[in-house]
Amino acid sequence: MIPQPPGSGDPPHLATIDRLLHQLADGDREAFNTLLPLVYDELHHLAGQHRRRWSGDETLNTTAIVHEAYLRLAGTSEPGWRSQPHFMAVASRAMRHILLDNARQRQRRKRGGNLERVPWHEVEAALNGGGDAADARADALIAVDDALRRLEERDARQSRIVECRFFGGMSIEETGDALGISPATVKRGWAMARAWLHRELTLTLETG
């Protein structure tokens, strides 16, 4: 059963969330059903950010993204989430994959599997949450995901930093906590990753 949104009241202390995450790591699967209502509002906000940035399909609403992410996270065989930021980073990645799967299915139906190239300025608009064309946003998401996969092969840590900072909307400090690295390392990795992705996407989308 999918947990429902929590009612009004004071937000839970982070210590409670961290304790539940440790219980999960120790094999207590029941802790997951206790955890989800506590972080539901944050998950819903994160899903809304993803949907506004990437999705033009009104059938995939924010609550549907949260529930699908819940099912994917609940199916994790050996959860090793170290902290609340780490958990949110993993949840953000699950949401990105949900929207990516949706975008690929939509584009296959429209174009028989052939994706059109997207000018860099349209990718940039989607990255900033702008643009009106749903198809352009779908193609942009696919292009960014493909580039991020190449970045992961080149530098896995930089790829994770992008997931936390851009897709997860995390601060420098939260990203460092989620990945177990220093804020200074996050700042360097974030700057390098953004520069690489810009070069890669510009080359791929405009000259490829």
N, C-alpha and C positions, 0 to 999 in steps of 0.2 A: 504494500500500500504506500502510495506517495504521500509524504507529510504535507499538510496544508500550511499556509502562511500563518505565522504567529500572530497573536492578538496584540493589543496595545500593552505598554509596560516598559520598564527600563530594559535597555539592551543587556544581554548577558555579558559577564566579564570575560575577557579573553582567556583568563586562567581556566574557566570552565570548558571553553572550546579546545584549548590545548590539552586538557586532561582527557577529553573524549577522543581526540586524535591519537593520544598515546594508548588509550584503551583499544582503539581500532588496530593500531600497529601490533598490539599484543594478542590480536585474534578475537576480540570481542565485537562480533558483527552487529549486535544489538545497539552498540554505541552509535552506529551510523544513523539509525532512525531517531535517536535523541539529538544528534548533531544538526541534521538538516533543517529542522524548524528554527534553530538558533541562528543560522546563517542565511535563512531564506531571503530576507530583505536585501542582503548584499548580493546574493546570487541573482535576484530579480533585477537589481540595478545594473549589474554587469551584463546580463542578457539583453537588457534594454539598450545598453551602449553598443553591443555587437549588432543588434538588429537594426538600429538607426543608421549605423555606419555602412552595413553591407547588404541588408535584405530588402528587396522590393516585393517580396511575396507576402501578401497580407494573410495567407492561410497559416503562415508560421509565426504565431504571435509570441510575445515575450514569455508568457507562462508556459507555452509548449516547449520553448527552448530550455527553460529551467527544468521541467519535468524529464525531458529527454536526457539532459546532462545528469540529472539525479540517477536515472536508470543506468547510464554508462558508468558513473562513479560507484554506484552500489555493486556493479558487476566486477569491480576491480578485485582480483584474487588476493593480492598481497599489498594492501594500502600501506604506504610508508610516509604519509604526510607528517612533516616535522612541526608545522606551525600553521596558524590561520592564514598567513600570506602564502605559504606553500600550497595549502589546500585550494585557495582561491586561484592560484596560478594554474593548477591542474584543471580546475573547473573551467577556467577561461579557455584553456586549450581544447577541452571537450566541446565547448560551445562553438569555437571556431570551426571544428571539424563537422559539427552538425550543420552549420550554415554553409560550409564548403560542399558537403554532400548534397544539400538542397540546391545550391547553385549549379553544380555539375548536372544534376537530374533535370533542372529547368532548361539548361542550355542544350542538353542532348535532345530534349523534346522539341525545342525550337529549331535546332540546326542539324539534327541528325548526328550529333557528336562532334561537329566541327566548331571550335571556338574562334571567334574573330579577335584580331589583335586590337588592343586598346591603347590609344595615345597616352603618353605619360601624364599629361595634364588631367586626364580622366581618372587615372589611378590615384594621382595626388588628391583630387577632389574626394574620392572615396575614402582615402586614408584620413582626410580631415572631416569626414562625415557629411560631405556635400554632394552635389549632383542630383539630378532628378531621374535619370534613366535607370530603371531596375536592371536591365541587361548589362549596362556599362558597369554597374556595381558588382554584378555577379562575375563578369569577366575579370574585373580588377581583383576581386577576392581570389580567384583561381590563379591569376598571374602572381599575386603577392605570395600565395601559399607555395607555388612552384619555386619561386625565388628563395623563400624561407627554407625549403627542403634542401636546396643547393647550399645555402649558408650553413645549415646544420652539418652537412658533410664536410664543409670547410672548417667550421668552428662551432661546435655544439653549444658552447657556453654563450656565444654571441646570439645564437638563435633563441636560446631560452630567455635571454635578456629582452629581446624583441617581444617575445610572447608575453612576458610579465609587464613590460613598460607600455607597449603599444596596445596589444590585445587585452591585457588585464587591467590597464589603467593604473598600475601600481607606481608608487613613488620610488625614488632611488633606494631609500632605506628598506621599504617593503620588499623590493626586488632582491636586495642583498640578503635579507632574512630568508626569503623563499629559496634562494639558490645556495645559501651558505657561503657567500663571498662578501668582501668589504664594499662599502659605498663607492670608494674610489675606483675599484675594479669595475663596478657597474657603470659608472660614468664613462670610463674609457671604452668599455665594450659597447655601450649604447651609441657613442659617437662613431665608432668604427663600423658598427653594424649598419647604422643609418646611411653612412657614406657608401658602403658596399652595395646595399640594396638599391640606392638611387642609381648608381652606375649600372648595376645589373639590369634593373627594370627598364632604364632608359635605352640601353643597348638592345635588350630583348624585344621591347614593345615597339620601338620606333625604327629599328634598322633590321630586325630579324625577319 
